[in-house]
Structure formats: structure tokens, C-alpha cells
Amino acid sequence: MDDPFDSYPEEIKECQQALMNNDPAAAAAKIQEYLEKQDNIPLNIAVKGECGSGKSIFVNAVRGIDDEDKKAASTGCVETTMEVTPYLHPKYPNVIFWDLPGIGTTNFPADKYLEHVGFEKFDFFIIISADRFRENDVKLAREIQKMEKKFYFVRSKIDHNIQDEERSKKTSFNAEKTLKYIREDCIQGLLKLGIEAPQVFLVSSFELHLYDFSRLHETLERELPDHKKNVLLFAMPNINREIIKKKKEAFQAQIKYFAGLSAIVAGVPVPVLSTTVDLAMMVNVIADYLLGFGLDKSSLQRLAGTTGVPYEDLLVVIRSPLALQILDEDVLLKAISHMSSTLFLMAAEEGSRFIPVLGIPAAMSLSFTATYRTLSFFLNELADDAQRVFKKALGLETAV
């Protein structure tokens, strides 16, 4: 078997050094430190929009919560934002949406605006409008540009425009032509106001899987620094099948680190310790899969509410025994009990630990393999469930 640590990033070279120095406790601490660091990478998203622009509904939709939720951004047509207001993602608190106050007023003149709101902490800015972008939107964009930050124009409530156009034109209605016209009208308006190569995305907060939200996510992902791409990815709702696939790939890339931590613990010659630690660790990892794929109860209930597909109908297509469970070590062990090859590896690991000289290295290798296979198995199973739920929610043919 290949060395499980040879493809680790530079950040945990100290872990390898600790292993070479026969210090498994220090090695385990280094891997744990690296994993926690990845979980806590901040992503700060500034959102600006005038009263009635659909800004709050957009922020709530992207965070995957209802407007009536106690953690929701306030909706309505009364401009109350006088200070920068943070809204944390309910599942990923390191992802924060910041509601910005109006620009160009006596309280917030354009040339002092970014300094007032603390622009340096934001990774990018989203400027929202329900119709044409206004002079104040352009003022903000220009100030952001001076500071060499990224900004994106979001034209909201596109579903309303499509419905209105369809009602007025009836037989001559063409959705693609309507969308192209609206997008081009926004771009031309911004060009006339002096914005070079404006990026405009047409979005419906009630139907994120339609129109340009996927393109917005792809653009943000492409233009973010590498270490923040996955932070954005995991926080995004499952708006298409591709994003579920990307989440699976990102989760898969992390498994070697958890397996490496498992191997290090297996090097400690204490009976049953490795199995106990592994089960606790895997419960936490699989819980992250459930959240990321939206297979927790609250996510499925919200999906049922927004799509009109009954909650019970979504449950029918879920096959993993771990979905919708109150996940703990006993539940996971019961699921693993049906995986004969994994049970064999776990038993072999415990037995090999007492073989002189070669026993500890063998136990570490077996533990790495058992953890890697187990997490990969449940990841594949839950990713498939997420795809089936997505297709069911959109009324597409259910995968076999």
C-alpha cells in the first residue's frame, strides 16, 4: 500500500516529522489542527441593495432558511439598515453575509463609505437591484474597484419579469429572448454609467436552480482564492446536480486526512482505543456530509416547502440508513456491521497491534484503509441520495 501521508499538503509536514520522531500525539495534534483550520476559514460576503430590491430574500435563500425564521434577514420595504448587519450561515457560521447600509447619503458619502463599512474584511460584494441599477450602485462599484475588490451585479426577481412578460405576450412569448433582453439592458445601462465589463446575473431567490444563479456560483468559485473555494461550495444550496458532484469531490479529497488521523491513533498500543476514536471521528465527518448534501431533516422540510413536493415523497428516494438519523457511534456501528470487509479490517487491526515489531505499522495501515473505505462508502451513498432527492424535488425522473 502507498504511504498514506505522501500526498499531504505542506501545512502538515510537521505531522510527518513527528511520526519520524516517534511522537504520535504530536502528529495527531498537527492533523487535527489542520482540519480545524480548514473548517474555520472565514468567508465574508457583502450584499448591498436598496429597499424593495429583494436583498434580504436573496440572503435568506442562499443561506437556506425561510423568511419567517428567527435568524432570517428582515424583509419588507422599510429601509432600516443604518449599520453593517451580519447574518451567519446556519450550518456554516464561518460564512457571513453582511447587509450594508445605503450609499451616497449624508450619513454615508460615497468616498467614505467603504471605510465606514470596513471593506477590507469582505471577500467580494454583491450589488442587487430589482430593476435597473442606479447611480448609487455605480458609485459603490467604483469605490470597490478602487480598492481592487471583486463585485457582482445581481438582477433579482427575474421570475416576476418572466411571468409578466408571458402574460402580456402570450403566444409570442420567448423566455430566452426575454432573459437576454433584460441582461443586455442591465449591461448597457452600467456601461453608460462608466462600469467596464460589468458582470450581471439574473436571479430568482425562490428558484435558485433557474436562470443565472449557477453561473454566479461558478464565477465566484473561479475568482475566489483556492483556500476559500470549498468554503463557498459547502455553504451553497443544492441548486443543480453539478454542485452536488463538486461537494462529493471536495469531501472525498478530505478523507485521506481523517484516515491519516485514524492511522496515527492506531499506533498507540492501547486496546479498543483506535475503534472508539475512529467511530467518534467518523460520526462527525458523516454529519458534515448530511449537512452539506441537505439530507438533514430541516433542509428536507424546507425543500418540500419551496418545491411543493411532500416531505414524505422526498424521504421515499433516500436509501442510506444514516440519513435523517440522530447520528451517534451506535447508529454508525450498526450500519458498519453490514460491511463485512470493513469489520474484517477493524478486527485485523486490533489483532495485529500485539504482533512484535511489525504489529504497530500493520495496525496503522489497516486502520487507514478501514477508515478510508468506510467514509468513502457512506459518502458515495449519501451523494447518490442527494442526487435522487434533487431530481424528485424538481419532478425529474427518479434515478434507479
C-alpha positions as CSV (number, residue, x, y, z in Angstrom):
1,M,0.0,0.0,0.0
2,D,1.3,3.5,-0.8
3,D,2.4,5.7,2.1
4,P,-0.9,7.4,3.2
5,F,1.0,10.6,4.1
6,D,3.0,11.2,0.9
7,S,0.3,13.4,-0.7
8,Y,-0.4,15.6,2.3
9,P,0.0,19.4,1.8
10,E,2.9,21.5,3.1
11,E,0.9,22.6,6.2
12,I,1.2,19.2,7.9
13,K,4.8,18.3,7.1
14,E,5.3,18.7,10.9
15,C,3.0,15.8,11.3
16,Q,5.3,13.6,9.2
17,Q,8.3,14.8,11.2
18,A,6.5,14.0,14.5
19,L,5.9,10.4,13.2
20,M,9.5,10.1,12.3
21,N,10.4,11.2,15.8
22,N,8.1,8.5,17.2
23,D,5.7,11.2,18.7
24,P,2.2,10.1,17.6
25,A,0.5,12.5,20.0
26,A,2.1,15.5,18.3
27,A,1.4,14.1,14.9
28,A,-2.3,13.6,15.7
29,A,-2.4,17.2,17.1
30,K,-1.0,18.6,13.9
31,I,-3.5,16.8,11.7
32,Q,-6.4,17.9,14.0
33,E,-5.0,21.5,13.8
34,Y,-5.0,21.4,10.0
35,L,-8.6,20.0,9.8
36,E,-9.9,22.6,12.3
37,K,-8.2,25.3,10.3
38,Q,-10.0,24.2,7.1
39,D,-13.3,24.2,8.9
40,N,-12.8,27.8,10.2
41,I,-11.7,29.6,7.1
42,P,-13.9,32.8,7.0
43,L,-15.9,33.9,4.0
44,N,-17.4,37.4,4.3
45,I,-19.9,38.3,1.6
46,A,-21.1,41.9,1.4
47,V,-24.6,42.4,0.0
48,K,-26.0,45.8,-1.0
49,G,-29.4,46.6,-2.3
50,E,-32.0,49.4,-1.9
51,C,-35.4,48.9,-0.3
52,G,-37.5,46.5,-2.4
53,S,-34.6,45.1,-4.3
54,G,-35.1,41.6,-2.8
55,K,-31.8,41.7,-1.0
56,S,-33.0,40.1,2.3
57,I,-34.9,37.4,0.4
58,F,-31.7,36.6,-1.6
59,V,-29.6,36.4,1.6
60,N,-32.1,34.1,3.3
61,A,-32.5,31.9,0.2
62,V,-28.7,31.4,-0.2
63,R,-28.4,30.6,3.5
64,G,-31.2,28.0,3.1
65,I,-33.6,29.5,5.6
66,D,-37.2,30.8,5.4
67,D,-38.0,34.5,5.7
68,E,-40.0,33.7,8.9
69,D,-37.0,32.1,10.6
70,K,-35.8,33.9,13.7
71,K,-32.3,34.1,12.1
72,A,-33.6,35.5,8.8
73,A,-32.7,38.9,7.4
74,S,-35.6,41.2,7.8
75,T,-37.7,41.6,4.7
76,G,-40.1,44.4,3.7
77,C,-40.0,47.9,2.2
78,V,-38.8,49.9,5.1
79,E,-35.1,50.9,4.9
80,T,-33.8,50.1,8.4
81,T,-30.2,49.3,7.6
82,M,-28.1,52.1,9.2
83,E,-25.2,49.9,10.2
84,V,-23.4,46.9,8.8
85,T,-25.5,43.9,9.8
86,P,-24.1,40.3,9.8
87,Y,-26.2,37.2,9.0
88,L,-24.4,33.9,9.7
89,H,-25.0,30.8,7.7
90,P,-27.0,28.5,9.9
91,K,-24.8,25.4,9.1
92,Y,-21.5,27.1,8.4
93,P,-21.0,30.0,10.8
94,N,-17.7,30.9,9.2
95,V,-19.7,32.1,6.2
96,I,-21.2,35.5,6.9
97,F,-23.5,37.7,4.7
98,W,-23.2,41.4,5.6
99,D,-26.1,43.6,4.9
100,L,-24.7,47.0,4.0
101,P,-26.4,50.4,4.6
102,G,-27.3,52.8,1.8
103,I,-24.5,54.7,0.0
104,G,-24.4,58.3,-1.1
105,T,-26.5,59.8,1.8
106,T,-25.3,62.4,4.3
107,N,-24.5,59.7,6.7
108,F,-22.6,57.5,4.2
109,P,-21.0,59.6,1.5
110,A,-19.5,57.5,-1.3
111,D,-15.9,58.5,-0.8
112,K,-16.0,57.4,2.9
113,Y,-18.5,54.5,2.5
114,L,-16.1,51.6,2.2
115,E,-14.0,52.8,5.1
116,H,-17.2,53.1,7.2
117,V,-18.4,49.5,6.5
118,G,-14.9,48.0,6.9
119,F,-14.4,46.9,3.3
120,E,-11.1,45.1,4.0
121,K,-12.9,42.2,5.7
122,F,-15.1,41.4,2.7
123,D,-14.1,38.8,0.1
124,F,-16.5,40.2,-2.5
125,F,-19.5,42.4,-2.9
126,I,-23.0,41.6,-4.4
127,I,-25.0,44.6,-5.6
128,I,-28.7,43.8,-6.0
129,S,-31.4,45.5,-7.9
130,A,-35.0,44.5,-8.8
131,D,-34.9,46.7,-12.0
132,R,-32.2,49.0,-13.5
133,F,-29.0,49.6,-11.5
134,R,-28.9,53.1,-10.2
135,E,-26.3,55.8,-9.7
136,N,-25.6,54.8,-6.1
137,D,-25.0,51.2,-7.2
138,V,-22.4,52.5,-9.7
139,K,-20.8,54.8,-7.0
140,L,-20.3,51.7,-4.8
141,A,-18.9,49.7,-7.7
142,R,-16.4,52.4,-8.5
143,E,-15.2,52.6,-4.9
144,I,-14.9,48.8,-4.7
145,Q,-12.9,48.9,-7.9
146,K,-10.5,51.4,-6.5
147,M,-9.9,49.1,-3.6
148,E,-9.2,46.2,-6.0
149,K,-12.0,44.0,-4.7
150,K,-14.5,41.9,-6.7
151,F,-18.1,42.9,-7.2
152,Y,-21.1,41.4,-9.0
153,F,-24.4,42.8,-10.1
154,V,-27.4,40.6,-9.3
155,R,-30.7,41.5,-11.1
156,S,-33.3,40.0,-8.7
157,K,-37.0,39.0,-9.1
158,I,-36.5,37.6,-12.6
159,D,-39.4,35.2,-12.1
160,H,-41.7,38.2,-11.8
161,N,-40.4,39.6,-15.1
162,I,-40.8,36.3,-16.9
163,Q,-44.4,35.9,-15.6
164,D,-45.4,39.5,-16.5
165,E,-43.9,39.1,-20.0
166,E,-45.6,35.8,-20.6
167,R,-49.0,37.2,-19.6
168,S,-48.6,40.2,-21.8
169,K,-47.3,38.5,-24.9
170,K,-48.9,35.0,-24.6
171,T,-48.3,33.2,-27.9
172,S,-45.3,35.3,-28.9
173,F,-43.5,34.9,-25.6
174,N,-40.0,33.6,-25.6
175,A,-38.3,33.1,-22.2
176,E,-34.7,33.0,-23.6
177,K,-35.2,36.2,-25.6
178,T,-36.7,38.0,-22.6
179,L,-33.8,37.0,-20.4
180,K,-31.3,38.1,-23.0
181,Y,-33.0,41.4,-23.3
182,I,-33.1,42.1,-19.6
183,R,-29.4,41.1,-19.2
184,E,-28.3,43.2,-22.1
185,D,-30.4,46.2,-20.9
186,C,-28.7,46.0,-17.5
187,I,-25.2,45.7,-19.0
188,Q,-25.7,48.6,-21.4
189,G,-27.1,50.7,-18.6
190,L,-24.0,50.0,-16.5
191,L,-21.6,50.7,-19.4
192,K,-23.3,54.1,-19.9
193,L,-22.6,54.9,-16.2
194,G,-19.0,54.0,-16.6
195,I,-18.6,50.5,-15.4
196,E,-16.2,48.5,-17.6
197,A,-17.2,44.9,-18.4
198,P,-19.9,44.6,-15.8
199,Q,-20.9,41.1,-14.6
200,V,-24.7,40.8,-14.4
201,F,-26.6,37.8,-13.1
202,L,-30.3,37.3,-13.4
203,V,-31.7,35.5,-10.3
204,S,-34.9,34.4,-8.7
205,S,-34.5,33.8,-4.9
206,F,-37.5,31.5,-5.0
207,E,-36.0,29.3,-7.8
208,L,-32.2,29.4,-7.4
209,H,-31.9,26.4,-9.7
210,L,-33.1,28.5,-12.6
211,Y,-31.7,31.4,-14.6
212,D,-28.1,32.7,-13.7
213,F,-27.6,31.6,-10.1
214,S,-25.5,28.6,-11.2
215,R,-23.4,30.9,-13.3
216,L,-23.0,33.3,-10.4
217,H,-21.7,30.5,-8.2
218,E,-19.3,29.3,-10.9
219,T,-18.0,32.8,-11.3
220,L,-17.5,33.3,-7.6
221,E,-15.8,29.9,-7.2
222,R,-13.5,30.7,-10.1
223,E,-12.5,34.1,-8.8
224,L,-12.1,33.2,-5.1
225,P,-8.6,32.2,-3.7
226,D,-8.1,28.5,-3.7
227,H,-8.4,28.1,0.1
228,K,-11.9,29.6,0.1
229,K,-13.4,27.8,-2.9
230,N,-14.7,24.9,-0.7
231,V,-16.0,27.2,1.9
232,L,-18.3,28.7,-0.6
233,L,-19.2,25.4,-2.2
234,F,-20.3,23.7,1.1
235,A,-22.4,26.7,2.0
236,M,-24.3,26.8,-1.3
237,P,-27.7,25.1,-1.5
238,N,-28.0,22.2,-3.9
239,I,-29.1,24.2,-6.9
240,N,-28.1,21.6,-9.6
241,R,-26.6,18.2,-10.0
242,E,-23.2,19.5,-10.7
243,I,-22.9,21.3,-7.4
244,I,-23.7,18.0,-5.6
245,K,-21.0,16.3,-7.6
246,K,-18.5,19.0,-6.7
247,K,-19.4,18.7,-3.0
248,K,-18.8,15.0,-3.2
249,E,-15.4,15.5,-4.8
250,A,-14.4,18.1,-2.1
251,F,-15.5,15.8,0.7
252,Q,-13.6,12.9,-1.0
253,A,-10.4,14.9,-1.1
254,Q,-10.6,15.3,2.7
255,I,-11.0,11.7,3.6
256,K,-7.2,10.9,3.4
257,Y,-6.7,13.3,6.3
258,F,-9.2,11.6,8.5
259,A,-7.8,8.2,7.5
260,G,-4.3,9.5,8.4
261,L,-5.5,10.6,11.8
262,S,-7.1,7.2,12.3
263,A,-3.7,5.6,11.4
264,I,-1.9,7.7,13.9
265,V,-4.3,6.8,16.7
266,A,-3.9,3.1,15.8
267,G,-0.2,3.5,16.5
268,V,-1.0,3.9,20.2
269,P,-0.8,0.4,21.8
270,V,-4.0,0.6,23.8
271,P,-6.7,-2.0,23.1
272,V,-10.0,-0.7,21.6
273,L,-8.8,3.0,21.7
274,S,-8.5,3.1,17.9
275,T,-12.0,1.8,17.3
276,T,-13.5,4.2,19.8
277,V,-11.7,7.2,18.4
278,D,-12.5,6.2,14.8
279,L,-16.2,5.9,15.4
280,A,-16.5,9.3,17.1
281,M,-14.5,10.9,14.4
282,M,-16.5,9.3,11.6
283,V,-19.8,10.3,13.2
284,N,-18.7,14.0,13.0
285,V,-17.5,13.6,9.4
286,I,-20.6,11.9,8.2
287,A,-22.7,14.5,10.0
288,D,-20.9,17.1,7.8
289,Y,-21.9,15.1,4.7
290,L,-25.6,15.1,5.8
291,L,-25.5,18.9,6.2
292,G,-23.6,19.5,3.0
293,F,-25.9,17.4,0.9
294,G,-29.0,18.8,2.6
295,L,-30.1,15.4,3.9
296,D,-30.9,16.6,7.4
297,K,-34.5,17.0,8.5
298,S,-34.7,20.8,8.5
299,S,-33.2,21.0,5.0
300,L,-35.5,18.5,3.6
301,Q,-38.5,20.1,5.2
302,R,-37.6,23.5,3.6
303,L,-37.0,21.8,0.3
304,A,-40.5,20.3,0.5
305,G,-41.9,23.7,1.3
306,T,-40.2,25.6,-1.5
307,T,-40.9,23.0,-4.2
308,G,-44.3,21.8,-3.2
309,V,-43.2,18.2,-3.2
310,P,-44.5,16.5,0.0
311,Y,-41.8,15.8,2.6
312,E,-42.7,12.1,2.7
313,D,-42.2,11.8,-1.0
314,L,-38.6,13.1,-0.6
315,L,-38.0,10.5,2.1
316,V,-39.0,7.7,-0.2
317,V,-36.0,8.1,-2.5
318,I,-33.4,8.2,0.3
319,R,-31.7,4.9,0.8
320,S,-28.9,5.4,3.2
321,P,-29.6,4.2,6.8
322,L,-27.7,7.2,8.1
323,A,-29.8,9.9,6.6
324,L,-32.3,11.6,8.9
325,Q,-30.9,9.7,11.9
326,I,-29.8,11.2,15.2
327,L,-26.3,10.1,14.3
328,D,-24.1,8.6,17.1
329,E,-21.5,5.8,17.4
330,D,-24.1,3.1,17.9
331,V,-26.0,4.0,14.8
332,L,-22.8,4.2,12.8
333,L,-21.6,0.8,14.1
334,K,-24.9,-0.8,13.2
335,A,-24.5,0.5,9.7
336,I,-20.9,-0.7,9.5
337,S,-22.0,-4.2,10.7
338,H,-23.3,-4.9,7.2
339,M,-19.9,-4.1,5.7
340,S,-18.1,-7.4,6.1
341,S,-14.8,-6.2,4.6
342,T,-14.6,-3.2,7.0
343,L,-15.4,-5.4,10.0
344,F,-12.6,-7.7,9.0
345,L,-10.1,-4.8,8.7
346,M,-11.1,-3.5,12.1
347,A,-10.7,-6.9,13.7
348,A,-7.4,-7.5,12.0
349,E,-6.2,-4.1,13.2
350,E,-6.9,-4.9,16.8
351,G,-5.2,-8.3,16.5
352,S,-2.1,-7.1,14.6
353,R,-1.3,-4.5,17.3
354,F,0.1,-7.2,19.5
355,I,2.5,-8.7,16.9
356,P,6.1,-7.8,17.9
357,V,7.9,-5.2,15.8
358,L,5.6,-5.2,12.7
359,G,2.4,-5.1,14.6
360,I,2.0,-1.3,15.1
361,P,2.9,-0.4,11.5
362,A,0.4,-3.1,10.3
363,A,-2.3,-1.8,12.6
364,M,-1.8,1.8,11.3
365,S,-2.1,0.7,7.7
366,L,-5.2,-1.4,8.4
367,S,-6.8,1.5,10.3
368,F,-6.1,3.9,7.5
369,T,-7.7,1.5,5.0
370,A,-10.8,0.8,7.1
371,T,-11.5,4.4,7.8
372,Y,-10.9,5.5,4.2
373,R,-13.2,2.7,2.8
374,T,-15.9,3.4,5.4
375,L,-16.1,7.2,4.8
376,S,-15.9,6.7,1.0
377,F,-18.7,4.2,1.1
378,F,-21.1,6.4,3.1
379,L,-20.0,9.5,1.1
380,N,-21.0,7.7,-2.2
381,E,-24.3,6.5,-0.7
382,L,-25.3,10.0,0.6
383,A,-24.2,11.8,-2.6
384,D,-26.4,9.4,-4.5
385,D,-29.3,10.1,-2.1
386,A,-28.7,13.9,-2.6
387,Q,-29.0,13.4,-6.4
388,R,-32.2,11.4,-6.1
389,V,-33.7,14.0,-3.7
390,F,-32.8,16.8,-6.1
391,K,-34.4,15.1,-9.1
392,K,-37.5,14.2,-7.0
393,A,-37.9,17.8,-5.8
394,L,-37.7,19.1,-9.4
395,G,-40.2,16.5,-10.7
396,L,-37.5,14.8,-12.8
397,E,-37.3,11.1,-13.4
398,T,-36.1,9.4,-10.2
399,A,-32.8,7.6,-10.6
400,V,-32.8,3.9,-10.2
